[in-house]
Amino acid sequence: MARPNRSREKVLDAAAALAAEHGVTATTVDDIAERAGVAKGSVYYSFPSKDAVFEAVLADAVERTGTRLGEALEAAPAGGALRAIVTAFLQGVEDRPTAAKVVAGELFRTDRPWQQSLAAYRSALFALVADAMEADGAPRPSTLRASAVVGAMVMVAFERTVFEPDASIADAVEAVLAGA
């Protein structure tokens, strides 16, 4: 069994934290190495460039979210699919707020090398939400309708994280569903 690359994990965590604090553009490989507590060469051992570091940060966040939401949809009780998806999304933001902030900040940028892969993520997220709405008995919603629900999920997640940290996930789920 292969050992996990702890240096790589440290680099990804550091890059996400720095990008959440200062943005991707303002974050340097030197900053990432310093925050991760590794040599700059260790960053380049795992990643050929700063762009590759952030592409990996985003890919990891997207993979975790997709897995979490897919599992929530599969396990949802009858009539509770959208609630399960929204709850899983909000829990994911709570569990990994820095990665969520980086994804949200980069999701609609068109000048990044990872824009195409994030566009695919957006489409998959909209499809999962549409699947949940359909599973709950509604007609298949349009992409715009699904995107409105995703927009509510994102805004409520960050409102809760930044301005209302004492609000429960259950209260946040109800806020999203009230507009769905």
C-alpha distance (Angstrom), angle and dihedral (degrees) to the residues before:
residue distance angle dihedral
M1 . . .
A2 3.82 . .
R3 3.77 117.3 .
P4 3.80 116.5 -120.2
N5 3.80 113.7 -103.9
R6 3.79 98.3 -118.4
S7 3.78 92.1 -178.8
R8 3.82 89.5 56.3
E9 3.82 90.7 49.7
K10 3.81 90.8 49.6
V11 3.80 90.1 50.4
L12 3.81 92.4 50.6
D13 3.81 92.6 47.4
A14 3.81 91.6 47.4
A15 3.80 93.0 46.9
A16 3.81 91.7 50.3
A17 3.80 92.3 48.6
L18 3.81 93.1 47.9
A19 3.79 93.7 46.1
A20 3.80 90.0 49.0
E21 3.81 89.3 52.2
H22 3.82 101.7 39.0
G23 3.79 108.7 7.0
V24 3.79 130.5 -104.7
T25 3.80 95.0 -85.1
A26 3.80 94.3 53.4
T27 3.81 93.8 47.4
T28 3.81 116.6 92.6
V29 3.79 131.5 -163.4
D30 3.82 87.4 -114.5
D31 3.82 89.2 56.4
I32 3.80 91.3 48.4
A33 3.81 93.0 49.5
E34 3.80 92.1 47.5
R35 3.81 93.7 48.7
A36 3.81 91.6 45.3
G37 3.80 91.6 49.1
V38 3.80 92.5 -125.7
A39 3.77 135.1 115.6
K40 3.79 117.3 -93.3
G41 3.81 87.2 -116.2
S42 3.81 89.1 60.8
V43 3.79 89.4 59.1
Y44 3.80 90.6 51.8
Y45 3.80 91.1 44.6
S46 3.81 89.4 63.8
F47 3.81 99.5 30.2
P48 3.81 130.8 32.2
S49 3.82 93.7 -146.6
K50 3.79 146.5 0.0
D51 3.80 88.5 -98.6
A52 3.81 89.2 56.0
V53 3.82 89.9 52.7
F54 3.78 91.9 54.2
E55 3.77 93.3 42.0
A56 3.82 86.8 56.4
V57 3.84 91.6 47.2
L58 3.79 89.8 53.0
A59 3.81 94.6 42.5
D60 3.80 91.0 51.6
A61 3.81 92.3 49.3
V62 3.79 92.2 46.4
E63 3.80 92.8 48.1
R64 3.80 92.3 49.5
T65 3.80 91.6 48.2
G66 3.79 93.8 47.2
T67 3.78 91.5 49.5
R68 3.80 93.1 46.4
L69 3.81 94.2 48.5
G70 3.80 94.0 42.7
E71 3.79 90.8 52.7
A72 3.80 90.7 46.7
L73 3.80 91.4 51.6
E74 3.81 92.5 48.8
A75 3.80 93.1 49.0
A76 3.81 96.5 42.0
P77 3.79 117.1 121.5
A78 3.79 118.9 -122.5
G79 3.78 109.3 -71.2
G80 3.80 92.4 11.0
A81 3.80 103.2 84.9
L82 3.81 98.5 108.6
R83 3.80 91.2 44.7
A84 3.82 89.1 51.7
I85 3.82 92.5 49.8
V86 3.81 93.6 47.4
T87 3.81 91.9 46.6
A88 3.81 92.2 49.1
F89 3.80 91.5 48.4
L90 3.81 93.7 49.8
Q91 3.80 91.4 45.8
G92 3.81 89.5 51.6
V93 3.81 91.5 53.1
E94 3.79 89.4 49.6
D95 3.80 91.9 49.0
R96 3.84 95.6 47.6
P97 3.81 108.5 19.0
T98 3.80 96.7 160.6
A99 3.80 93.7 53.4
A100 3.82 89.7 45.9
K101 3.79 90.9 52.4
V102 3.81 91.7 50.9
V103 3.81 92.4 49.3
A104 3.82 91.8 47.2
G105 3.80 90.7 48.8
E106 3.78 93.4 49.8
L107 3.81 101.0 35.3
F108 3.78 96.8 94.8
R109 3.80 100.7 28.0
T110 3.78 111.1 119.2
D111 3.79 99.3 -170.1
R112 3.80 99.1 67.9
P113 3.80 128.8 96.3
W114 3.80 90.3 -126.0
Q115 3.81 94.8 52.5
Q116 3.81 93.0 104.0
S117 3.79 93.4 52.4
L118 3.81 91.1 47.0
A119 3.81 90.1 50.2
A120 3.81 87.7 56.5
Y121 3.82 89.2 49.2
R122 3.81 90.9 51.3
S123 3.79 90.2 51.4
A124 3.81 92.0 48.2
L125 3.81 91.3 48.6
F126 3.80 91.5 50.1
A127 3.82 89.3 48.7
L128 3.83 92.1 51.2
V129 3.79 90.6 51.5
A130 3.82 90.6 47.1
D131 3.81 89.5 49.2
A132 3.80 89.8 52.0
M133 3.79 93.1 48.9
E134 3.79 90.4 48.4
A135 3.82 91.6 46.9
D136 3.80 87.5 55.0
G137 3.80 89.5 59.0
A138 3.80 101.6 -97.1
P139 3.79 121.0 127.6
R140 3.81 112.8 -95.6
P141 3.82 103.7 -78.8
S142 3.78 124.0 -133.1
T143 3.78 119.5 -104.9
L144 3.80 89.0 -105.3
R145 3.81 91.2 54.7
A146 3.80 91.5 48.3
S147 3.81 89.8 46.8
A148 3.81 89.7 53.1
V149 3.80 89.7 56.6
V150 3.82 91.1 46.6
G151 3.80 89.1 49.0
A152 3.78 90.0 52.9
M153 3.81 90.4 48.4
V154 3.81 91.8 52.1
M155 3.80 95.6 44.6
V156 3.80 94.1 45.7
A157 3.81 90.8 46.7
F158 3.79 92.5 54.0
E159 3.80 94.9 39.4
R160 3.79 87.9 54.6
T161 3.80 94.2 43.8
V162 3.80 96.9 47.0
F163 3.79 108.2 25.8
E164 3.79 107.7 17.0
P165 3.81 107.3 33.0
D166 3.81 91.1 154.3
A167 3.81 92.1 61.0
S168 3.78 111.8 103.5
I169 3.78 124.2 -121.5
A170 3.81 87.0 -117.6
D171 3.83 90.1 58.0
A172 3.81 90.1 47.6
V173 3.81 91.6 49.6
E174 3.82 90.1 51.9
A175 3.81 90.0 50.4
V176 3.80 91.8 53.5
L177 3.80 93.9 44.5
A178 3.81 91.9 48.9
G179 3.79 87.9 66.2
A180 3.83 96.6 38.8
